[in-house]
Amino acid sequence: MDQATLKELEAAIAIARRGTFRAASIDLGLSTTALSHTIGRLETALGVRLFNRTTRSVSLTDAGRLFMQQVAPSLQDLHAALGSVREQRETPSGTIRINAAPFAARSITKPLVLEFLRRYPDMNVDIVTEGKMVDIVKDGFDLGVRVEGLVPSDMIAVSLGRPQRHAVVGSPEYIEKHGIPMAPPDLLTHSCIRVRLPDGSLFRWRFEKGGEQVQIDVRGQITLDEASLTRTAVLDGAGLGYLFEQDIFPEIDVGQVIRVLADWTPSYPGLCLYYPGRRNLSAGVRAFLELARELSRTADPRPKSMIRSP
């Protein structure tokens, strides 16, 4: 199999995995036009159409589904074999594909990914962020990153050390005008930045204290689906926000925002890298996991600064 044909097979699998030419083209580093031409060549060579295309959607034909069932696993085996050959090199090389929740990707980029690339300059890391859980084997990823409780039971998990925690925060101007909620039900009288989940539902803010668990369907004028947008709205005084502590800690530390209900937001198990146990790991993935374990052993249990709370 020549290199061009291999790239065509990878292109078809990327489209089937991502569901659109645009998303697949971003993953592959191609323009949508180039990707369309690549698939056209493959379909011409096979003599069948693999995808039904409209201006708004892409779906697999019957031949395309058969192609994915039979070719995708074989291509994974081929890449594994090539990886085994590369392992004969003294220095790991190649690409690691990681699927992570957006906040998880932010957590691992600086302490883990950038350090890994400094140590192994022949390696590349491709991170895809998605709010929903995916089958990392089926979708062609080497590793996943999620909170411990979401790791599938058939996967091997590697703890990344630091526990996770949420923080409810508001700008000093908002707190001065509207006051401090002393218990979760008080939030119903406040303007809150609501969060929409990947499935379209609204996230209910979760709290726990002394064994009591509470979920609040908060109210507010604005609904967002990205933590960075929530942070922006909070800093501008639009209301109270519910964020991962790590995403707002610098602002808490310098007093740009005020933390409330801190005693209702305990920490919980943190992030894990995970991977399928039945797959032979490449030298690059093994090196990445070893670095993750090393950093986990030396990680601080929480951010260095002390929490400020009224």
Contacts in CASP RR format, 6 or more apart in sequence:
PFRMAT RR
TARGET T0000
AUTHOR 0000-0000-0000
METHOD contacts of the structure
MODEL  1
MDQATLKELEAAIAIARRGTFRAASIDLGLSTTALSHTIGRLETALGVRL
FNRTTRSVSLTDAGRLFMQQVAPSLQDLHAALGSVREQRETPSGTIRINA
APFAARSITKPLVLEFLRRYPDMNVDIVTEGKMVDIVKDGFDLGVRVEGL
VPSDMIAVSLGRPQRHAVVGSPEYIEKHGIPMAPPDLLTHSCIRVRLPDG
SLFRWRFEKGGEQVQIDVRGQITLDEASLTRTAVLDGAGLGYLFEQDIFP
EIDVGQVIRVLADWTPSYPGLCLYYPGRRNLSAGVRAFLELARELSRTAD
PRPKSMIRSP
5 42 0 8 1.000
5 45 0 8 1.000
6 75 0 8 1.000
6 78 0 8 1.000
7 38 0 8 1.000
8 38 0 8 1.000
8 39 0 8 1.000
8 41 0 8 1.000
8 42 0 8 1.000
8 45 0 8 1.000
9 42 0 8 1.000
9 71 0 8 1.000
9 75 0 8 1.000
10 28 0 8 1.000
10 75 0 8 1.000
11 24 0 8 1.000
11 28 0 8 1.000
11 30 0 8 1.000
11 35 0 8 1.000
11 38 0 8 1.000
11 39 0 8 1.000
11 42 0 8 1.000
12 39 0 8 1.000
12 42 0 8 1.000
12 50 0 8 1.000
12 51 0 8 1.000
12 64 0 8 1.000
12 67 0 8 1.000
12 68 0 8 1.000
12 71 0 8 1.000
13 68 0 8 1.000
13 71 0 8 1.000
13 72 0 8 1.000
13 75 0 8 1.000
13 140 0 8 1.000
14 24 0 8 1.000
14 27 0 8 1.000
14 28 0 8 1.000
15 21 0 8 1.000
15 24 0 8 1.000
15 35 0 8 1.000
15 39 0 8 1.000
15 51 0 8 1.000
15 58 0 8 1.000
16 60 0 8 1.000
16 64 0 8 1.000
16 68 0 8 1.000
16 72 0 8 1.000
17 24 0 8 1.000
17 138 0 8 1.000
17 139 0 8 1.000
17 140 0 8 1.000
18 24 0 8 1.000
18 27 0 8 1.000
19 58 0 8 1.000
20 57 0 8 1.000
20 58 0 8 1.000
21 32 0 8 1.000
21 35 0 8 1.000
21 36 0 8 1.000
21 58 0 8 1.000
22 32 0 8 1.000
24 35 0 8 1.000
25 31 0 8 1.000
25 32 0 8 1.000
25 34 0 8 1.000
25 35 0 8 1.000
27 126 0 8 1.000
27 128 0 8 1.000
28 35 0 8 1.000
30 38 0 8 1.000
39 50 0 8 1.000
39 51 0 8 1.000
42 50 0 8 1.000
43 49 0 8 1.000
43 50 0 8 1.000
46 63 0 8 1.000
46 67 0 8 1.000
48 61 0 8 1.000
48 63 0 8 1.000
48 64 0 8 1.000
49 61 0 8 1.000
49 63 0 8 1.000
50 60 0 8 1.000
50 61 0 8 1.000
50 63 0 8 1.000
50 64 0 8 1.000
50 67 0 8 1.000
51 58 0 8 1.000
51 59 0 8 1.000
51 60 0 8 1.000
51 61 0 8 1.000
51 64 0 8 1.000
52 58 0 8 1.000
52 59 0 8 1.000
52 60 0 8 1.000
52 61 0 8 1.000
60 67 0 8 1.000
60 68 0 8 1.000
72 138 0 8 1.000
76 140 0 8 1.000
80 279 0 8 1.000
80 280 0 8 1.000
80 282 0 8 1.000
83 94 0 8 1.000
83 282 0 8 1.000
83 283 0 8 1.000
84 280 0 8 1.000
84 282 0 8 1.000
86 92 0 8 1.000
86 93 0 8 1.000
86 94 0 8 1.000
86 282 0 8 1.000
86 283 0 8 1.000
87 282 0 8 1.000
87 283 0 8 1.000
89 283 0 8 1.000
91 120 0 8 1.000
91 122 0 8 1.000
92 120 0 8 1.000
92 122 0 8 1.000
92 123 0 8 1.000
92 282 0 8 1.000
92 283 0 8 1.000
92 284 0 8 1.000
92 286 0 8 1.000
92 287 0 8 1.000
93 120 0 8 1.000
93 122 0 8 1.000
93 123 0 8 1.000
93 284 0 8 1.000
94 122 0 8 1.000
94 123 0 8 1.000
94 124 0 8 1.000
94 282 0 8 1.000
94 284 0 8 1.000
95 123 0 8 1.000
95 124 0 8 1.000
95 125 0 8 1.000
95 126 0 8 1.000
96 123 0 8 1.000
96 124 0 8 1.000
96 125 0 8 1.000
96 126 0 8 1.000
96 142 0 8 1.000
96 143 0 8 1.000
96 282 0 8 1.000
96 284 0 8 1.000
96 285 0 8 1.000
96 288 0 8 1.000
97 126 0 8 1.000
97 128 0 8 1.000
97 140 0 8 1.000
97 141 0 8 1.000
97 142 0 8 1.000
97 143 0 8 1.000
98 105 0 8 1.000
98 125 0 8 1.000
98 126 0 8 1.000
98 127 0 8 1.000
98 128 0 8 1.000
98 141 0 8 1.000
98 142 0 8 1.000
98 143 0 8 1.000
98 144 0 8 1.000
98 145 0 8 1.000
99 127 0 8 1.000
99 128 0 8 1.000
99 129 0 8 1.000
99 130 0 8 1.000
99 134 0 8 1.000
99 136 0 8 1.000
99 139 0 8 1.000
99 141 0 8 1.000
99 143 0 8 1.000
99 144 0 8 1.000
99 145 0 8 1.000
100 108 0 8 1.000
100 127 0 8 1.000
100 128 0 8 1.000
100 129 0 8 1.000
100 130 0 8 1.000
100 144 0 8 1.000
100 145 0 8 1.000
100 146 0 8 1.000
101 129 0 8 1.000
101 130 0 8 1.000
101 131 0 8 1.000
101 145 0 8 1.000
101 146 0 8 1.000
101 147 0 8 1.000
102 129 0 8 1.000
102 130 0 8 1.000
102 131 0 8 1.000
102 226 0 8 1.000
102 227 0 8 1.000
103 227 0 8 1.000
103 244 0 8 1.000
103 246 0 8 1.000
103 247 0 8 1.000
104 145 0 8 1.000
104 146 0 8 1.000
104 147 0 8 1.000
104 271 0 8 1.000
105 127 0 8 1.000
105 129 0 8 1.000
105 145 0 8 1.000
106 246 0 8 1.000
106 247 0 8 1.000
107 145 0 8 1.000
107 160 0 8 1.000
107 246 0 8 1.000
107 271 0 8 1.000
108 145 0 8 1.000
108 160 0 8 1.000
108 271 0 8 1.000
109 127 0 8 1.000
111 295 0 8 1.000
111 299 0 8 1.000
112 160 0 8 1.000
112 288 0 8 1.000
112 291 0 8 1.000
112 292 0 8 1.000
112 295 0 8 1.000
113 125 0 8 1.000
113 127 0 8 1.000
115 291 0 8 1.000
115 295 0 8 1.000
116 123 0 8 1.000
116 125 0 8 1.000
116 287 0 8 1.000
116 288 0 8 1.000
116 291 0 8 1.000
117 123 0 8 1.000
117 125 0 8 1.000
119 287 0 8 1.000
119 291 0 8 1.000
120 284 0 8 1.000
120 287 0 8 1.000
123 284 0 8 1.000
123 287 0 8 1.000
125 288 0 8 1.000
128 141 0 8 1.000
130 198 0 8 1.000
131 197 0 8 1.000
131 198 0 8 1.000
132 198 0 8 1.000
132 199 0 8 1.000
133 146 0 8 1.000
133 150 0 8 1.000
133 152 0 8 1.000
134 141 0 8 1.000
136 142 0 8 1.000
136 143 0 8 1.000
136 144 0 8 1.000
136 155 0 8 1.000
136 274 0 8 1.000
136 275 0 8 1.000
136 276 0 8 1.000
137 276 0 8 1.000
137 279 0 8 1.000
142 275 0 8 1.000
142 282 0 8 1.000
142 285 0 8 1.000
143 273 0 8 1.000
143 274 0 8 1.000
143 275 0 8 1.000
143 285 0 8 1.000
143 288 0 8 1.000
143 289 0 8 1.000
144 273 0 8 1.000
144 274 0 8 1.000
144 275 0 8 1.000
145 160 0 8 1.000
145 271 0 8 1.000
145 272 0 8 1.000
145 273 0 8 1.000
145 274 0 8 1.000
146 271 0 8 1.000
146 272 0 8 1.000
146 274 0 8 1.000
147 164 0 8 1.000
147 268 0 8 1.000
147 269 0 8 1.000
147 270 0 8 1.000
147 271 0 8 1.000
147 272 0 8 1.000
148 157 0 8 1.000
148 159 0 8 1.000
148 269 0 8 1.000
148 270 0 8 1.000
148 271 0 8 1.000
148 272 0 8 1.000
149 269 0 8 1.000
151 157 0 8 1.000
151 272 0 8 1.000
151 274 0 8 1.000
152 274 0 8 1.000
154 276 0 8 1.000
155 274 0 8 1.000
155 275 0 8 1.000
155 276 0 8 1.000
155 277 0 8 1.000
156 274 0 8 1.000
156 275 0 8 1.000
156 276 0 8 1.000
156 277 0 8 1.000
157 272 0 8 1.000
157 273 0 8 1.000
157 274 0 8 1.000
158 272 0 8 1.000
158 273 0 8 1.000
158 274 0 8 1.000
158 289 0 8 1.000
158 292 0 8 1.000
158 293 0 8 1.000
158 296 0 8 1.000
159 270 0 8 1.000
159 271 0 8 1.000
159 272 0 8 1.000
159 296 0 8 1.000
160 270 0 8 1.000
160 271 0 8 1.000
160 272 0 8 1.000
160 273 0 8 1.000
160 292 0 8 1.000
160 295 0 8 1.000
160 296 0 8 1.000
160 299 0 8 1.000
161 270 0 8 1.000
161 271 0 8 1.000
161 296 0 8 1.000
161 299 0 8 1.000
162 270 0 8 1.000
162 271 0 8 1.000
162 299 0 8 1.000
162 300 0 8 1.000
162 301 0 8 1.000
162 302 0 8 1.000
163 267 0 8 1.000
163 268 0 8 1.000
163 269 0 8 1.000
163 270 0 8 1.000
163 301 0 8 1.000
163 302 0 8 1.000
164 244 0 8 1.000
164 245 0 8 1.000
164 246 0 8 1.000
164 267 0 8 1.000
164 268 0 8 1.000
164 269 0 8 1.000
164 270 0 8 1.000
164 271 0 8 1.000
165 244 0 8 1.000
165 245 0 8 1.000
165 265 0 8 1.000
165 266 0 8 1.000
165 267 0 8 1.000
165 268 0 8 1.000
165 302 0 8 1.000
166 206 0 8 1.000
166 242 0 8 1.000
166 243 0 8 1.000
166 244 0 8 1.000
166 245 0 8 1.000
166 265 0 8 1.000
167 242 0 8 1.000
167 243 0 8 1.000
167 244 0 8 1.000
167 245 0 8 1.000
167 248 0 8 1.000
167 249 0 8 1.000
167 252 0 8 1.000
167 259 0 8 1.000
167 262 0 8 1.000
167 265 0 8 1.000
168 181 0 8 1.000
168 187 0 8 1.000
168 205 0 8 1.000
168 240 0 8 1.000
168 241 0 8 1.000
168 242 0 8 1.000
168 259 0 8 1.000
168 260 0 8 1.000
168 261 0 8 1.000
168 262 0 8 1.000
168 264 0 8 1.000
168 265 0 8 1.000
169 234 0 8 1.000
169 240 0 8 1.000
169 241 0 8 1.000
169 243 0 8 1.000
169 248 0 8 1.000
169 251 0 8 1.000
169 252 0 8 1.000
169 257 0 8 1.000
169 258 0 8 1.000
169 259 0 8 1.000
169 260 0 8 1.000
170 234 0 8 1.000
170 237 0 8 1.000
170 239 0 8 1.000
170 240 0 8 1.000
170 241 0 8 1.000
170 257 0 8 1.000
170 258 0 8 1.000
170 260 0 8 1.000
171 234 0 8 1.000
171 235 0 8 1.000
171 236 0 8 1.000
171 237 0 8 1.000
171 239 0 8 1.000
171 256 0 8 1.000
171 257 0 8 1.000
171 258 0 8 1.000
172 255 0 8 1.000
172 256 0 8 1.000
172 257 0 8 1.000
172 258 0 8 1.000
173 237 0 8 1.000
174 191 0 8 1.000
174 234 0 8 1.000
174 237 0 8 1.000
174 238 0 8 1.000
174 239 0 8 1.000
174 240 0 8 1.000
175 258 0 8 1.000
175 260 0 8 1.000
175 310 0 8 1.000
178 190 0 8 1.000
178 191 0 8 1.000
178 239 0 8 1.000
180 258 0 8 1.000
180 260 0 8 1.000
180 310 0 8 1.000
181 187 0 8 1.000
181 189 0 8 1.000
181 190 0 8 1.000
181 240 0 8 1.000
181 260 0 8 1.000
181 261 0 8 1.000
182 261 0 8 1.000
183 261 0 8 1.000
183 264 0 8 1.000
184 205 0 8 1.000
184 207 0 8 1.000
184 214 0 8 1.000
184 216 0 8 1.000
184 261 0 8 1.000
184 264 0 8 1.000
185 214 0 8 1.000
185 216 0 8 1.000
187 205 0 8 1.000
187 216 0 8 1.000
187 218 0 8 1.000
187 240 0 8 1.000
188 216 0 8 1.000
188 218 0 8 1.000
188 219 0 8 1.000
190 218 0 8 1.000
190 219 0 8 1.000
190 239 0 8 1.000
190 240 0 8 1.000
191 219 0 8 1.000
191 220 0 8 1.000
191 221 0 8 1.000
191 238 0 8 1.000
191 239 0 8 1.000
191 240 0 8 1.000
192 205 0 8 1.000
192 218 0 8 1.000
192 219 0 8 1.000
192 220 0 8 1.000
192 239 0 8 1.000
192 240 0 8 1.000
192 241 0 8 1.000
192 242 0 8 1.000
193 220 0 8 1.000
193 222 0 8 1.000
193 223 0 8 1.000
193 224 0 8 1.000
193 230 0 8 1.000
193 233 0 8 1.000
193 234 0 8 1.000
193 238 0 8 1.000
193 239 0 8 1.000
193 240 0 8 1.000
193 241 0 8 1.000
193 242 0 8 1.000
194 202 0 8 1.000
194 203 0 8 1.000
194 218 0 8 1.000
194 219 0 8 1.000
194 220 0 8 1.000
194 222 0 8 1.000
194 223 0 8 1.000
194 224 0 8 1.000
195 202 0 8 1.000
195 203 0 8 1.000
195 223 0 8 1.000
195 224 0 8 1.000
195 225 0 8 1.000
195 230 0 8 1.000
195 242 0 8 1.000
196 202 0 8 1.000
196 203 0 8 1.000
196 223 0 8 1.000
196 224 0 8 1.000
196 225 0 8 1.000
197 203 0 8 1.000
197 225 0 8 1.000
198 225 0 8 1.000
202 217 0 8 1.000
202 223 0 8 1.000
203 242 0 8 1.000
204 215 0 8 1.000
204 216 0 8 1.000
204 217 0 8 1.000
204 218 0 8 1.000
205 215 0 8 1.000
205 216 0 8 1.000
205 218 0 8 1.000
205 242 0 8 1.000
206 213 0 8 1.000
206 214 0 8 1.000
206 215 0 8 1.000
207 213 0 8 1.000
207 214 0 8 1.000
207 215 0 8 1.000
207 216 0 8 1.000
207 261 0 8 1.000
207 264 0 8 1.000
207 265 0 8 1.000
208 214 0 8 1.000
208 264 0 8 1.000
208 265 0 8 1.000
208 266 0 8 1.000
209 263 0 8 1.000
209 264 0 8 1.000
209 266 0 8 1.000
214 264 0 8 1.000
218 240 0 8 1.000
218 242 0 8 1.000
220 239 0 8 1.000
221 238 0 8 1.000
222 233 0 8 1.000
222 238 0 8 1.000
224 230 0 8 1.000
224 233 0 8 1.000
227 243 0 8 1.000
227 244 0 8 1.000
227 247 0 8 1.000
228 247 0 8 1.000
230 241 0 8 1.000
230 242 0 8 1.000
230 243 0 8 1.000
231 243 0 8 1.000
231 247 0 8 1.000
231 248 0 8 1.000
231 251 0 8 1.000
233 239 0 8 1.000
233 241 0 8 1.000
234 240 0 8 1.000
234 241 0 8 1.000
234 243 0 8 1.000
234 248 0 8 1.000
234 257 0 8 1.000
235 251 0 8 1.000
235 256 0 8 1.000
235 257 0 8 1.000
240 260 0 8 1.000
245 303 0 8 1.000
246 303 0 8 1.000
248 257 0 8 1.000
249 303 0 8 1.000
249 305 0 8 1.000
251 257 0 8 1.000
252 258 0 8 1.000
252 259 0 8 1.000
252 305 0 8 1.000
252 307 0 8 1.000
252 308 0 8 1.000
253 305 0 8 1.000
253 308 0 8 1.000
255 308 0 8 1.000
258 308 0 8 1.000
258 309 0 8 1.000
258 310 0 8 1.000
259 307 0 8 1.000
259 308 0 8 1.000
259 309 0 8 1.000
259 310 0 8 1.000
260 309 0 8 1.000
260 310 0 8 1.000
262 307 0 8 1.000
262 309 0 8 1.000
263 309 0 8 1.000
267 302 0 8 1.000
273 288 0 8 1.000
273 289 0 8 1.000
273 292 0 8 1.000
275 281 0 8 1.000
275 285 0 8 1.000
275 289 0 8 1.000
281 289 0 8 1.000
END
